[in-house]
Amino acid sequence: MSPSEHSMEQEISQENFKRTSCATVLTLAYQSLGVVYGDLSTSPLYVYKTTFSGKLSLKEDDEEIFGVLSFIFWTFTVIALFKYVFIVMSADDNGEGGTFALYSLLCRNARLSNLPNQQPTDEKLSTYGTVDSADTWQSSLLKLFLEKHPGIRKGLLIFVLLGTCMAIGDGVITPAISVLAAVSGMKVKITELHDNYVIMVSCVILVGLFSIQCRGTHRVAFLFAPVVATWLLCIGSIGIYNIFHWNPKIYCALSPIYTVKFIKTTGTEGWLSLGGVVLSIAGVETMFANLGHFSALSIKIAFTCLVYPCLVLAYMGEAAFLSRHHEDIQRSFYKAIPEAVFWPVFIAATFAAILRSQAVISATFSIISQCHALNCFPSVKIIHTSTRIYGQIYIPEVNWILMCFCLAITIGLRDTNMIGHAYGLAITTVMFVTTCMMTLVIVIVWKQGIAKAIACFLLFGSIELLYFSACICKVPEGGWISLVPCLIFMCIMYTWNYGTMKKHQFDVENQVSMNRMLSMGPSLGMVRVPGVGLMYSNLASGFPAMFGRFVTNLPAFHQVLVFVCVKSIQVPHVSETERLVISRVSSKELGMFHCIVRYGYKDIQQEKYNFENKLISAIIQFVESEESMGEPRHDLSSSSGNSNVEELDVSLSQNKFNKSCCQENLLPSSCIFQVMMNGDDYLEKSFYKDESMQIMKAKEFGVTYILGHSLARANNSSSFLKKFAIDIVFAFLSENCRESDAVLDVPHPSLLEVGMTYYV
């Protein structure tokens, strides 16, 4: 969104804003049906089939059917409604959801962040959002424990990566099982249809589904929402019909007594069958992960008003049909459809089952975007597909990788039961990770008593562990399918995070000292050429090792030199008015500045509207602010004990730049410093005015972007595992991910790269 559009939004009257908000919430609730609930709404297609696929199929009498329905109802109510809608959705990070959003909240409130270059000034961002209330003794003890044990913090990151990678694995499995299950439904009426034709049609549909992702989530949502809404109303209506037609007393199965009877009667077979029951809540994590695409209120409205009642009625109606037709247990969903409306409902079911994969695809894009911003995933191209909803994105590379995985699973396995076992393991793992993170959020972020946190963990965690234990036993029967992509993505994420942190550690240990630079004198003993040089660095302060190598091999640099550090902060979004933090490097004669460009994990790390002019305008305003402060500024690296430095940085970063500064003209006339006074005051003012003019003239000579092109190598004394991770995996990822100039949108004629090899 451009600054002008942002200003126009702020000028809307309060009354119109309220009307717009109400309309927006209802629109987003409608859109969420096609994106968020495509996964959850199609679970009735295979839940009963998968549940009774093992030895439990030998005990398919009314007691077992009532017991399975009771398990489905209470699982759906406790996990989907109580946990996610009423509790987890309230733990959003400035509107962003998902496992990493919970981790981000904990990092800001308990200082768990592993991100480099974090500074006290970052905590004053408007979106930092820490709770102002005082810590309780429980939260203080827990924070102290985590701060004193770095191994626990690293273990927590690995635990979060596990849940994140399982969620990405869900994005691989869901399209495969949904499309294959939908197309296989044709065999109910066309019994002679060969499996090869089913696989062929499934692959064509998968390719088409992933091909339309580039159109954007909001366009896909408006296309899919009517289909999902029609589907939900159909299965809800058919459920009511089946209840009254086959068994009106099916409502008795909603009693929790039947869950106890089910376990007592079936024993081990009943416990193992829970891996099929848990598929009834497949997609609830997607509600939270897709929060950035919509809003919490819109998702809650859609779930409570339409999704929840329709799905409960559908499961009850199918159970009522099964109580009178035990022999149709493996084809219960399609058999329960009245003959007169079979084909219309079948078409709706086919479309709805195909569209369910849209939910996890959108959620996977959000997850990858967060991981990339938090240094846990290589650089990829992230495209924002909507100017109205900031969280709606598209990642081409990830989209095509997911498609290849889905095609491989569909062609290689051809069995929805095996894929279903992998699906259950993935979703139970993600849900349990979310429960553990929520337990910490309740104590550390919400400042609630530890008793409430433990009660929440025991209530939801015990249910999820019960389902997880049933799913883990299905690993030999197909559960391994979810483990393979999970391990692949987890190795990539952890290796990238490890290599990135080691690279930053190398830069910190090998930075050029300020004393060495100042000992060279004002001219630094080398030639200063006209123009502005932007040297990108991984350090938020000081001179990078790349600068020492640069001046050693090329003893000349620009008249105005700006060290630019692009860094991520553990917040979803940093506003344009808080983006830049400017400081001066040493004395005024050097003409050297330091600029920190701050982004949140939802922001695209590149400027779309003349970053050069915006940066130069900010530096000139900084120079003029020095004069108003009445004292010269110093380098941020030498100001750790100077509170005035940090205060000025914050006031500048929060200053609202004139929006014309970001347009074609470098500075408006009001920004040119003008004085009308005599004596020494005028001379001092004149110096700052002259410095501003010198910076503007340097800009006219051109801007050069100086980037480091580094190569990581493990030390000879390193272990084999570390050498493999750094020399092979990290090096391969670095060579094949997007280059820094592409990420930063640097014009190639102005690019200058400095090569370096660093050993970790």
LINSULTA-V382741 format. One record per residue. N is the residue number from 1. RES is the residue in one letter. SS is DSSP state (H for helix, E for strand, - for the rest). Layout:
n->(N	N)
res->(RES	RES)
ss->(SS	SS)
//
This chain:
n->(1	2	3	4	5	6	7	8	9	10	11	12	13	14	15	16	17	18	19	20	21	22	23	24	25	26	27	28	29	30	31	32	33	34	35	36	37	38	39	40	41	42	43	44	45	46	47	48	49	50	51	52	53	54	55	56	57	58	59	60	61	62	63	64	65	66	67	68	69	70	71	72	73	74	75	76	77	78	79	80	81	82	83	84	85	86	87	88	89	90	91	92	93	94	95	96	97	98	99	100	101	102	103	104	105	106	107	108	109	110	111	112	113	114	115	116	117	118	119	120	121	122	123	124	125	126	127	128	129	130	131	132	133	134	135	136	137	138	139	140	141	142	143	144	145	146	147	148	149	150	151	152	153	154	155	156	157	158	159	160	161	162	163	164	165	166	167	168	169	170	171	172	173	174	175	176	177	178	179	180	181	182	183	184	185	186	187	188	189	190	191	192	193	194	195	196	197	198	199	200	201	202	203	204	205	206	207	208	209	210	211	212	213	214	215	216	217	218	219	220	221	222	223	224	225	226	227	228	229	230	231	232	233	234	235	236	237	238	239	240	241	242	243	244	245	246	247	248	249	250	251	252	253	254	255	256	257	258	259	260	261	262	263	264	265	266	267	268	269	270	271	272	273	274	275	276	277	278	279	280	281	282	283	284	285	286	287	288	289	290	291	292	293	294	295	296	297	298	299	300	301	302	303	304	305	306	307	308	309	310	311	312	313	314	315	316	317	318	319	320	321	322	323	324	325	326	327	328	329	330	331	332	333	334	335	336	337	338	339	340	341	342	343	344	345	346	347	348	349	350	351	352	353	354	355	356	357	358	359	360	361	362	363	364	365	366	367	368	369	370	371	372	373	374	375	376	377	378	379	380	381	382	383	384	385	386	387	388	389	390	391	392	393	394	395	396	397	398	399	400	401	402	403	404	405	406	407	408	409	410	411	412	413	414	415	416	417	418	419	420	421	422	423	424	425	426	427	428	429	430	431	432	433	434	435	436	437	438	439	440	441	442	443	444	445	446	447	448	449	450	451	452	453	454	455	456	457	458	459	460	461	462	463	464	465	466	467	468	469	470	471	472	473	474	475	476	477	478	479	480	481	482	483	484	485	486	487	488	489	490	491	492	493	494	495	496	497	498	499	500	501	502	503	504	505	506	507	508	509	510	511	512	513	514	515	516	517	518	519	520	521	522	523	524	525	526	527	528	529	530	531	532	533	534	535	536	537	538	539	540	541	542	543	544	545	546	547	548	549	550	551	552	553	554	555	556	557	558	559	560	561	562	563	564	565	566	567	568	569	570	571	572	573	574	575	576	577	578	579	580	581	582	583	584	585	586	587	588	589	590	591	592	593	594	595	596	597	598	599	600	601	602	603	604	605	606	607	608	609	610	611	612	613	614	615	616	617	618	619	620	621	622	623	624	625	626	627	628	629	630	631	632	633	634	635	636	637	638	639	640	641	642	643	644	645	646	647	648	649	650	651	652	653	654	655	656	657	658	659	660	661	662	663	664	665	666	667	668	669	670	671	672	673	674	675	676	677	678	679	680	681	682	683	684	685	686	687	688	689	690	691	692	693	694	695	696	697	698	699	700	701	702	703	704	705	706	707	708	709	710	711	712	713	714	715	716	717	718	719	720	721	722	723	724	725	726	727	728	729	730	731	732	733	734	735	736	737	738	739	740	741	742	743	744	745	746	747	748	749	750	751	752	753	754	755	756	757	758	759	760)
res->(M	S	P	S	E	H	S	M	E	Q	E	I	S	Q	E	N	F	K	R	T	S	C	A	T	V	L	T	L	A	Y	Q	S	L	G	V	V	Y	G	D	L	S	T	S	P	L	Y	V	Y	K	T	T	F	S	G	K	L	S	L	K	E	D	D	E	E	I	F	G	V	L	S	F	I	F	W	T	F	T	V	I	A	L	F	K	Y	V	F	I	V	M	S	A	D	D	N	G	E	G	G	T	F	A	L	Y	S	L	L	C	R	N	A	R	L	S	N	L	P	N	Q	Q	P	T	D	E	K	L	S	T	Y	G	T	V	D	S	A	D	T	W	Q	S	S	L	L	K	L	F	L	E	K	H	P	G	I	R	K	G	L	L	I	F	V	L	L	G	T	C	M	A	I	G	D	G	V	I	T	P	A	I	S	V	L	A	A	V	S	G	M	K	V	K	I	T	E	L	H	D	N	Y	V	I	M	V	S	C	V	I	L	V	G	L	F	S	I	Q	C	R	G	T	H	R	V	A	F	L	F	A	P	V	V	A	T	W	L	L	C	I	G	S	I	G	I	Y	N	I	F	H	W	N	P	K	I	Y	C	A	L	S	P	I	Y	T	V	K	F	I	K	T	T	G	T	E	G	W	L	S	L	G	G	V	V	L	S	I	A	G	V	E	T	M	F	A	N	L	G	H	F	S	A	L	S	I	K	I	A	F	T	C	L	V	Y	P	C	L	V	L	A	Y	M	G	E	A	A	F	L	S	R	H	H	E	D	I	Q	R	S	F	Y	K	A	I	P	E	A	V	F	W	P	V	F	I	A	A	T	F	A	A	I	L	R	S	Q	A	V	I	S	A	T	F	S	I	I	S	Q	C	H	A	L	N	C	F	P	S	V	K	I	I	H	T	S	T	R	I	Y	G	Q	I	Y	I	P	E	V	N	W	I	L	M	C	F	C	L	A	I	T	I	G	L	R	D	T	N	M	I	G	H	A	Y	G	L	A	I	T	T	V	M	F	V	T	T	C	M	M	T	L	V	I	V	I	V	W	K	Q	G	I	A	K	A	I	A	C	F	L	L	F	G	S	I	E	L	L	Y	F	S	A	C	I	C	K	V	P	E	G	G	W	I	S	L	V	P	C	L	I	F	M	C	I	M	Y	T	W	N	Y	G	T	M	K	K	H	Q	F	D	V	E	N	Q	V	S	M	N	R	M	L	S	M	G	P	S	L	G	M	V	R	V	P	G	V	G	L	M	Y	S	N	L	A	S	G	F	P	A	M	F	G	R	F	V	T	N	L	P	A	F	H	Q	V	L	V	F	V	C	V	K	S	I	Q	V	P	H	V	S	E	T	E	R	L	V	I	S	R	V	S	S	K	E	L	G	M	F	H	C	I	V	R	Y	G	Y	K	D	I	Q	Q	E	K	Y	N	F	E	N	K	L	I	S	A	I	I	Q	F	V	E	S	E	E	S	M	G	E	P	R	H	D	L	S	S	S	S	G	N	S	N	V	E	E	L	D	V	S	L	S	Q	N	K	F	N	K	S	C	C	Q	E	N	L	L	P	S	S	C	I	F	Q	V	M	M	N	G	D	D	Y	L	E	K	S	F	Y	K	D	E	S	M	Q	I	M	K	A	K	E	F	G	V	T	Y	I	L	G	H	S	L	A	R	A	N	N	S	S	S	F	L	K	K	F	A	I	D	I	V	F	A	F	L	S	E	N	C	R	E	S	D	A	V	L	D	V	P	H	P	S	L	L	E	V	G	M	T	Y	Y	V)
ss->(-	-	H	H	H	H	H	H	H	H	-	-	-	H	H	H	H	H	H	H	H	H	H	H	H	H	H	H	H	H	H	H	H	H	H	-	-	H	H	H	H	-	H	H	H	-	H	H	H	H	H	-	-	-	H	H	H	H	H	-	-	H	H	H	H	H	H	H	H	H	H	H	H	H	H	H	H	H	H	H	H	H	H	H	H	H	H	H	H	H	H	-	E	-	-	E	-	-	H	H	H	H	H	H	H	H	H	H	H	H	-	-	-	-	-	-	-	-	-	H	H	H	H	H	-	-	-	-	-	-	-	-	-	-	-	-	H	H	H	H	H	H	H	H	H	H	H	H	-	H	H	H	H	H	H	H	H	H	H	H	H	H	H	H	H	H	H	H	H	H	H	H	H	H	H	H	H	H	H	H	H	H	H	H	H	H	H	H	-	-	-	-	-	-	H	H	H	H	H	H	H	H	H	H	H	H	H	H	H	H	H	H	H	H	H	-	H	H	H	H	H	H	H	H	H	H	H	H	H	H	H	H	H	H	H	H	H	H	H	H	H	H	H	H	H	H	-	H	H	H	H	H	H	H	-	-	H	H	H	H	H	H	H	H	H	H	-	H	H	H	H	H	H	H	H	H	H	H	H	H	H	-	-	H	H	H	H	H	H	H	H	H	H	-	-	H	H	H	H	H	H	H	H	H	H	H	H	H	H	H	H	H	H	H	H	H	H	H	H	H	H	H	-	-	-	H	H	H	H	H	H	H	H	H	H	-	-	-	H	H	H	H	H	H	H	H	H	H	H	H	H	H	H	H	H	-	H	H	H	H	H	H	H	H	H	H	H	H	H	H	H	H	H	-	-	-	-	-	-	-	-	-	E	E	-	-	-	-	-	-	-	-	E	E	-	H	H	H	H	H	H	H	H	H	H	H	H	H	H	H	H	H	H	-	-	H	H	H	H	H	H	H	H	H	H	H	H	H	H	H	H	H	H	H	H	H	H	H	H	H	H	H	H	H	-	-	-	-	-	H	H	H	H	H	H	H	H	H	H	H	H	H	H	H	H	H	H	H	H	H	H	H	-	-	H	H	H	-	-	H	H	H	H	H	H	H	H	H	H	H	H	H	H	H	H	H	H	H	H	H	H	H	H	H	H	H	H	H	H	-	-	E	-	H	H	H	H	H	-	-	-	-	-	-	-	-	E	E	E	E	E	E	E	E	E	E	E	-	-	-	-	-	E	-	H	H	H	H	H	H	H	H	H	-	-	E	E	E	E	E	E	E	E	E	E	E	E	E	-	-	-	-	-	-	-	H	H	H	-	E	E	E	E	E	-	-	-	H	H	H	-	E	E	E	E	E	E	E	E	-	-	-	-	-	-	-	-	-	-	-	H	H	H	H	H	H	H	H	H	H	H	H	H	H	H	H	H	H	H	-	-	-	-	-	-	H	H	H	-	-	-	-	H	H	H	H	H	H	H	H	H	H	H	-	-	-	-	-	H	H	H	H	-	-	-	-	-	-	H	H	H	-	-	-	-	-	-	-	H	H	H	H	H	H	H	H	H	H	H	H	H	H	H	H	H	H	H	H	H	H	H	-	E	E	E	E	E	E	E	E	E	E	E	-	-	-	-	-	-	H	H	H	H	H	H	H	H	H	H	H	H	H	H	H	H	H	-	-	-	H	H	H	H	-	-	-	-	H	H	H	E	E	E	E	E	E	E	E	E	-)
//
